[in-house]
Amino acid sequence: MIELRDYQEDISNRGLAILKNNGLVYLAMEVRTGKTLTSLAIADLYGANRVLFVTKKKAIPDILDQHKHFETSFEIHVTNYEQLTKVQPIYDLVIIDEAHSLGAIPTPSLRTKELKRICVDVPIIFLSGTPTPESYSQIYHQFYVSSFSPFKEYKNFYAWAKDYVILQKKYVFNRAINDYSHAIKDKVMDKIKQLMISFTQEEAGFEQLVEEHILYVEMEESTYKLADRLRIDKLVRNKDGDVVLGDTAVKLMSKLHQIYSGSVIVDEPNREARAFDYKKAEFIRDKFQGKKIAIFYKFTAELYILKWIFGEIFTDPLEFNNCQNPCVFASQIVSGREGINLSSADALVFLNIDFSAVSYWQSRARIQTKDRTKDAHIYWIFAKGGIEEKIYKAVMNKKDYTLEHFKKDYLVI
């Protein structure tokens, strides 16, 4: 059976008091500090009978495993966000994992609307290591799903923003639009701080913090030629009739991102992905031969490349953690960045990098756990002269790599 750590027991008791007094509690615990188990403990202390746990699809097996091995008295149903339309409002407590994903502005996302339907007059435990990854404006729609929201007097985000946001303008394709991302941090926190419990890895006693390494790979000469031709001509047609378009800045940014890691989606005739450069995957195979590694990739065709080079690849994190060296796990960054445990890996390797700062900070933490005794190493595999290093410099400073960054880096008008 799983037992709570001392700090988890303390947070559980504090969280219970907040939940009883306010109808909700927000556990802003950093990744790998045990948010899931702590939330299950709070639900049990609360006396819940039927609990809904909402999370990412890949995290479901790990949550079910934790519930199985942690003694509780309630029934649990674990589902992913994409299945919320099928969920009936029959629960007496809801746990919302990765709650920051509800924070779209200025209008609520479909998942937010569905959770609001499910959670009428139901207490909620919110979980996230990064409650406001880009803006404090993202907090409104997270609490919006609760009948006990501290902002319930505001009927929508726009009404809330009049009191909590400094409205600015930003320009998209030379058109001015309202920018609601500049929330007044101190004013927001004064309203919600009594609902939140924050906890860091350092407080949890993590001894092995992540060490990052950047490794450069010389890609095929044809890869660089394709990237250069697309930048200059904005259209490339090969001898098979495949057409790759970069006729807008958005398309060009996306296509270069693909090309420098060895694949591209052709625009004509049928928008299929083409894999053409296996240098990165070959480098990973040779560099980490005999090791147990987890690989994150960005584009679907990159998984095809990995399977071609490695053969058998695990896609279930539980199976991977139970396998013996050497073995390889692979996941797309966005689907694997939250809720899964890859701490048994000797190293976490990124074949590519995502534009999102949230992806950077969350995915790199998948290799960490308090009990890890070996060094936690992350390796970024970048094409020499490619776009990846430019993206890395932005996201490591907690900034998304945007179209404005791309235009500046590549002098695109």
N, C-alpha and C positions, 0 to 999 in steps of 0.2 A: 504494500500500500504506500501511496505517496503521502508524505507529511509536510506541513507548512514549515517554512523557515521562520525564524523569530520575527524578521521584519514583515513577512507576509501575514503572520498572525496579528501583528500590531496594526497593519494597514486594514486588515479585515475588520477588526473591531472598530477602528475609526470610521471606515467606510460604512459599516452597518448603522452607526449613529447618524451619519449624514443622510443615508438613504431613508431611514425612518422619519427624520425631521423634515426632509425636503422632497421626497418622492423620486429622487435621483442622486447619483453620485458619479463623479468623473475621475477615473484612475488614470492620471497622466504619468504612467510609469514608463521609463525608458525601455527600449527593446531588450528582450532576454532577461528581464528582472522578474518575470513570473506573473504577468497581469492575468492570464487565463486562470491559473490556479487560485489566485487571490479573489477573483470575481466569483468563482464557484464556491469558495468559502463564505463569502458575503451572502450569496444566495441561500446557502444552507442555514447560516445564522439567522437570516431574515425569516425563515420558515416557509419558503416558497414550495409549492407543490408541483407546479408545471412551469418549466423554464424554457424560453426560446433563446438560443444563442445564434447570433447572426455574424458571419465571418466571410473570409475569402474561401473559395472552393478547395484550394490546396491545403488550407489549414484545418479542414474538417476532421481528417483522420487523427491528427495530433490532439485535438480538443476532445474527441470521443475517447481516446486512449487515456487522457488525463482524468476525465470524468469516471472512467471505468476503474481506475486505480486510486481514486480519492473518495473516501467514504462520505456519501451524501444521502439525503433522504428524499430527494426530488427527482421527478422525471425530467429528462432533457431532450429537446429536439434541436439539432444543430443543422443549420441551413446556410446557403450562400446568398449573396445579395440578388443574384439573378433569379432566384426562386421565390422571392418575396410575394409576387403576385398570386402565388398558390397557397400562401399561408393564411390561415384563419385566425381571428383575434380571440384565442382561447387560452391565453397564458396569463399567469399572475405575476410574472417578472420577466423582463427582457434584458439580455446582455448584448450590447452592440460593440463588436470588435472593430478596430480600425475606424473609429467614429469620425475621424477627420475626413473620410471619404464622403460624408454627408454635407460637407461645407461649401458646395457650389454657390456662387453668387452671380447675379442678384436674384435669380429664381431658383426654387427648389428642384432638385433632380428627381427622377422617377423613384429611385430607391428611398429618398427622403419622404416623398408623398406616401409610399407604401408603408413605411415604418410608422408614419403618423396615424395611418388607418389602423394599424395593428396595436399601437401602444396607447390607445385612449384610456386614461385613468389607470395605467399600469406603471409601476415603478421601473426605472431603467438604471442599469449600470453601464456607463460609457467607458470604453477602453481605447487609449491611443498613446503611443510614445511621442507623437508629434501632433498635439491638438490643433495647432494653428500653423501649419508648415510654411505658408506663404503670407498670410494676412490674418489679423485678429477679426476681420470681417467674416471669416469662415466659421466663427463660433455660433452665429445666429441660427443657421439651419440645422446645426447639430442638436441644439436644445429645442428647436422648433417641433421635433417629433414628439416631445413630451408634453403631457397635459400640465406638468408642473414646471414648465420652463420659467427661468427668472425673467424672461422677456415676453411673457405671455400677453402683456397689455398691448403689444405691438402686433397688429393683424398680419403684417408681412415685412419682408426685409426692407423695403423702401421706407416704411414708417419708422422702423428701427434705425435705419441709416441717418435719418434727420437728426437724431440725438447722439449717435455713436460714431459717425463717419465724417471725415473731412472730404467732401466731394471734390474730385479733380477731373481733369480731362486727359484722355490719351488718344493717340491717333493710330488708326488701323487702316492701311491702304489710303492714307491721306484724308480719312474721314474722322472727325472728332466724335468720340463717344464718352459717356460718363464712366469714370473710374471710381469704383466703390471700395477699393482695396485698402484705403488709408483709414482704418478704424483707430479710434483713440484708445490706445492700449491701457492706460491707467484707468480710464473710465469703465472699460469692459471688465478688467480684472477686479475692480472694486465690487462689481455686481456678481461675479461668478467664483471668486476665490474661495468662498466658504463651501463651495460644492466640489472642489477639486483636491485631490491628493497627488502631489508630485513626488517622484522618487527616481534617483539616478543610479547608473551602474556603479559609480564610485561608492555611493551609500550602501549598495548591495554587496560590496566587497569584491568586485571583479578585479582579478589580478592580471588577466591577459587582455589588454586592449589591442585593437586592430593595428597591425602594421601593413602599410600599403606599399606596393611596388609597381612601377610602370615599366613594362617591357615592350620593346619596339620590334616590329616584324617588317622586313622588306617584302612587299607584296609583288605579285607578278607584274612585269613591265606593262602588260596589256591592261591591267587594272588602272594604273596611273594614266595611261593614254586615254582610256574611256572617261575617267574623271575630268581630265584636261579638255577633251573634246566637248564634253557636256557643258562645262563651264563657259567655254568660248562660243560654241554653236547653238547651245540650248536644245539640240536635238541630235541624237545619234541613231543611225540605222545600220544594222549589221548585215552580213551576207545572207543570213537566213530570213531576213525581212523583219526582224524584231526592231521595234522603235522604242527608244527611251527618251522621254521628254523632260526638259528642265526649263520650260518656257516661262515659268513664274518663279519668284524667289522661294516660295513655299515648296514647290516641286523640286527645285534644284537642291535645297537644303536636305530634303528627305532622300533624294536619289544619291547624293554624295555620301550621306550617312550609311546607306546600304552598300554602295560600291566599295568603300574603303574596308569593308569587312568581308567582301567576296561574293555578294549577291546583288540582284536588282529586280524589281518588278517592271516588266516591260509594259508599255502602254498599248501597243498594238502588236499582234492582232487581238489578244484576249486577256491581257493583264495577268499573265502568269509570272511566277518568280523564277529567275534563272540563277543558279549557283555556278560560279566560274573560277573562283580563286580559293584554294584550300590551304593556303599558306599559314593562316592563323591557327587553324585546327591542327595542322601537322606540327606546328611549333609547340602547341599545348601538349600534344601526345608525346613528343620527344622530351620536353622540359620536365614533365611530371610522370614519366614512366615509372610504374611500380607504386604510385601514390594513390591514395583515395581522395578524389577531388570532386568538387561541385562546380559546375559551369553555368553561368548566366549568359543568355544570348538575347538579342533584341528582335530580330526579324525571323519569320517562320522558316525561310530557306536556310538560315544558319543552323537550325536543328538538323536539317537534311545533311548538311556538310559534316556536322559532328557525328551523326550516325554512320556516315560513309567512312569516316576516319577511325572511329572507336568501335564500331559494331554495337555490342550490347551497351545500352545506356539506361540507367534508372530514371524514372520520372516521378516515382512515389518516394517522398522523403523518408517515410518510415522504413521502407524496404532498403533504401540506401544506407540509413543509419545502422541497420542490422547486417549489412554485407561486410565481407572481409576484404582487406586490401589485396590487389588493387581493384577499384571499381569507380565508376563515373556516374554522376547525377547531372541532369541538365534541366533547366527551366527558363522560360521566358522571364525577363526581368520583372515586368509589371505583375504577372500572376504569381511570382515566387517571392516578391520582396517583403510580403507581410505574412506573419503567422506561422511560418514553417521553421523547423529546427534542422540545421545542417552542421551542428557542432561536432559531429564525428569526422568531418572532413579534415584532411591534412592541410588543405588550402581551398580558398574560394577564388575562382578564376572567371574573369569577365572577358568573353569573346568580343563584346561590344558594350556600349554605354548608352544609357537613356538620357533624353533631354531634361528629365525632371530631377530637381534637387531632392524631392521626397524619395524617388527611386534610389538615388545614390545613398542617402543616409540609412534607409531602411534595409536595402538589400545587402549592404556591407555588414550589417549586424547579424545576418543569418548564421554566421559561423561562431558567434559568441554564446557562451553560457557561463554562469558563475563557477561551475565545476570544471571548466576546461583547464587542463594543466599544461598543454602544449601551446606554443605560440600561435596566435590567430593571424594568419597571413592572407592578404588579399593581393591578387595579381591582375593588373589591367593590361590587356594585350592590345596595343595600339599599332596601327599601320604607320610606318615612317612617313611623315609628311601628310598624314590624313587629318580628318576633322575631329577625331576622338579627343585629342589632347585639348583642343579648344573647348569642347563640351565639358571636359573634366575640370578645367580651371573655373568654369562658371558654377557647376553644381557643387563642388567642394566648398565654395563660398556661399552656399545656400541660395543660389540664384538659378532659376531655370535657364537653359540655353534657348533663347528666343530668336525669332526672325530678325530682330534688331541686332543681336549679337552676330548672327550669320552675315548680315549685310555689311557690318563693319569689318568682320574678319576677311571676307572675300570680295569686298568692294563692289557689292551687288547693288544696283540702283532699283 
